[in-house]
Amino acid sequence: MSEPVYLTPEGRDELQRELDELLNVRRPALARKLKEAVAEGDLRENANYHDAKEQQAFIEGRILHVENILRSAQIIQNDGTSEEVRVGSEVTIVEDGSSDEETYMIVGAAEANPRDGKISQRSPIGAALLGRRKGEKVRVQTPAGEVIFKIKRIK
């Protein structure tokens, strides 16, 4: 059995918007493009046709992927302050020897986006933080080497 797919309500809504865009805008536009390419005649050397077919394969694959995520997702709620880090928690940490705070939301892999402060529960930092409490120090093995973080806040 595969691991559950975790999504925040916002992540679910974002994927639903993407699915709606794929189904109601991009798929119909691509169908028109394919119809025009077919009308041009000889398909063997028709670059527009081959490009549209590649785009179609990508879009159909993405539709299936997003539908599967939405169908199997467990929606996680952040009900405010928690004693320990869990999927859905917003965690503020400080690296040993630094005063710069970093805040991350622990999310499922389908929603992870480190630039937006969302890290997967499977990432090195996310996995190391799960189950830990405020004030604890956590050792994390990162690609750059071992780093020690102290948990400042959990929401």
N, C-alpha and C positions, 0 to 999 in steps of 0.2 A: 504494500500500500504506500502511496506517495505521501509526502509531507503536506500538511494543510497549507493552503494559500491564504495569507492574512492580508486584509485590506482595511484601511480606515474608511469611514463613511465618505470622506473627501476623495480618497483614492478610487473607491467604487464609482462615485459620481463622475470623476475624470475619465475613467475607462468607459463608462456608459456614454459619455459625450463623444469619445473617440469612436466607439462602435456606431453610434448614430451618424456621425460624419462619414464613416466608411460605407455604411449601408445606403444612406440617403443622398450623399453628394458625390463621393469619389467613385463608387461602383457605377452609378448611372452615367457619369461623365465619361468613364472609361468605356462603357458599352457604346456610347455615341462615337467615341474615337475609333473603336474597333470596327463599327459599322462603316465609318468613312474610309478606313484603311482597306476594308474588303471591297468597297465600291471602286477603289483605285485599280483593281485588277490583279495581275500576277502577284501572288502572295509570297512566292519563294524569295524574291529580292526586294520586298517592300519593308523598308526600315521602320516606317510608322506602325505597320502591323506587328512586327516582331517586338518593337518597344512596348506597344500596348499589351501584347500577350505577357511579357515579362512583368509589367505593372499589375496586370490582372492576377497573375500567380501570387505576387507579393500581397496584394490587397486581400485576396481570398484566404491566404495563409494567416494574415494578421486578424481577419474577422474570426476565423476559427479559434485562434489563440486567445483573443480577448473574450469571446463567448465562453470558452472553457474556463478561463480565470473567473469570470463573473458567476458562472454556474457553480463552481466549487469553492468560492471564497468564503472564509469565515470573517465576518465584519467585527473589527475590534473597536472597543470604545475606551476612551480615556475618561474615566470618571473622576478626575481630579487627583489630588495628592495620594500617593501610594507609599507603602513602607519599603517596597522593593521594586526593582526594575523589571518590567514585563513588556511584551509586545504592546505598543500603544503608549508607552511612557515617554515623556519628554524629560531628558536627563541632561543636567549641566555638570560638566566635568572640567578638571584643571589638571594639566600635565605637571608631574613632579618637577619642581624647579622653575615653574612659570606662574604668572598670575593671570594669564589670559584664559578666560572661561570660554568653553565651547559648549553649545547646546545642540543636542540631537534628539530627534524623535525616532524611536525604535519601531520599525515597520516591517512588513513582509517583503520578501525579495521582489515581488511584482511591482512594488511601489517605491522601492529604494531610489533615492536621488541625492547623493552626498552634497551636491552644490546647494540643494534646497534644505539641507540639514536633516534629511531623512536617510537613516542607515538601516540596512537589513539586519534582522535578528541573526542571520547566518554570517555576517561580516565579522572579521576578527574583533573589532571593538564592540559591536552589537552583541555577539555571542558571549564575550567576556563580561559584559555588564548585566546580562540577564540574571535575575535572582539576587543581585547584590543590593546593599542598602546604603543610605546616605552616610557619608563619612568613611566608607570603606575605600581602601586602595585596591586597584585592579591592575594586574600585569597583563599586557596585551602584546602578543607577537605580531608585529606588522612587517610589511615588506622592507621597511627601513630599519628593522631591529626591534628589540623589546622596549616598550614604553610603559610607564606607570602613571595611571590617572587616579585622582581622588574624586569621588562622587560628591558634588556640592548640593544638588537639589534633584528631587524626583517629583514630577507632576504627572 
